[in-house]
């Protein structure tokens, strides 16, 4: 039985600070923009008055955000939906025999009706890409938040979105279409090919999960020190089309979603009486769990590579000039602790694995 469903390293989990709780006296290191200086000068504001200048910048930033033209529809329209067909609210609308099913059969079909939550997840990723990231890029064009790139907040999230859209089109939609066409129950066997291809289909998760900790830490620092960033976050989190999602929730969604496939397959397996189908489901579950294990292995390998890089340049406390500043700021403290533990627990595999894994019982609230 697969015991672990998360691959996040052991670090601070709650790193995104709620901007509403920050001190109003937080200072910012943002430099005044050339165009903005001209506007302020024409209004009689002196460059020697940094408080007034900062307020002026924030006002212009807010105006740019309010004027940003958000797409009217932030929803993915797949294949036939573009012709007017929308997803049913419940599987019972398209499965003819739902009223005469046994309790086990109904539970199996309910587990397979993850197609609705899958589509909802894709829609949320589209909101992040086409509203949150697009608004940030628009601010860049107006001279604001140049130091905050989409990659520093969301890594390769567009690649994650593309992978899930393709999975829907090639795996989930054909299963849904077959049920609509025949009225027969959802067949878990239709998921086999897609689940066996998890390694290839969702390889972009390795990079996302590796950068996730850095993205969260970068966000935390910006929340604590950058009023312009706080204004942007406030606009994002209160925008009606963001559906009350917090920025931290957006960053965690890919991590949370990919771990749910194992739970889904376990639920389907538990409610499948046919022994042949059970065997196929176990193979699918093994493939998905193997993929999650591969992410753990990748994170562990990357951590060890960084540890070796740091230790090679700091042998016996000797500092080498030219070490990457980004590694210094974001990872050196963590790597020092990693090296210390590796030295103390040399040869004990469990000491390293425990950094990466967390039991479901301990992290169920975070994942689900």
C-alpha positions, 0 to 999 in steps of 0.5 A: 500500500502506498503510504505517502502522497506528498513530495514537499520537502520539510520546510516552513509550510505557512510562508505566505503572509496575509497582507491585511495583517502587515504593518502599515509602516512597511517600507518598500525598496521600489525605485520611482519610474521615469514616467511617474516622476514626470507626472508627479513633477507636473503636479508639484510634488518634490523628489525630496518628499519620498512619502508623497512620491510613494503614495503617488506611485501606489495611486498610479499602480491602482489605476493601472490595475483598475483599468486592466481589461480582464477577459470576460470569460475565464473558462476553458471550452473544450472540443464540443463544448464550444458548440454549446454542450456543457458538463452535466452536474451529476453522473446520474444524468447520463448513466441510465442504470443509476437507479438500480445500481448496488451501493458499491456500483454507485460509489464506484461511479461517484469516484469516477465522476472526478471529471467535474473536479478535474474541469474545475481545476483546469478552470482555476489554472486558466484564471491564474494564467489569463488573469493573475499572470496576465495582469502582472505582465501588464503592470510590467509594461507600465513600469511596475513590479519589474522585479516580480516575474511570473516564474518567481511566483508560479514557476512553470505553471503554464506547462502544468495547465497544458498537461492537464488540458491534454489529459482531459482531451485524450483520456477523460473526455473520450470516457465521458463521451462514451457514457453520453453516447451509450448511457452505460456506466463509466468504465475505469478501464478507459483510464488505463492508458493515461495512468500508465503514461503519468511519467511522460504526461506530467513530467513538468511537475518535477520542476514545479515542485522543485521551485515551489518552496522558492516561489513561496519564500519569494512571495513571503519576502515580497509580502513583507517588504513591497507595498506595490506587490501587496497592492497587486495581491489585494487586487488579485484576491478580491477580484470576482473572477478569482473566486476568493482564491488566495495567492498561496492557494493558487501556488499550492493547487498543482502540488495538491491536485497531482497527489489526489489521483492515487486517492481516486484510484484507491476509491475506485479499486475499493468499489470494484468487484471484478477481479480482472478490473481490480488487477488493471486498477492496481497496475494503474495505481502502481504507475501513479505512485511510481510517478510520485516516488520519482518526484521525491527522488528528483527533489532529493537528488537536486537537494544533494547536488546543491549540497555538494556544490556548496560544500565543495566551495566551502571546504573547512570554512573557506569562502570561494568568491563568485558563488551564485547570489541566488543560492546564497539568499534562498538555499544556503541556510537550508543546505547547511542544515542538510549537510549537518544532518547528512553528516550526523546520519551518514548511511541512514537512508530514512534520515533523508527520506523523512525530509521529503515524505510526510504521512497522509495522516499528518498532512491530510488537511494540507493535501485535501 
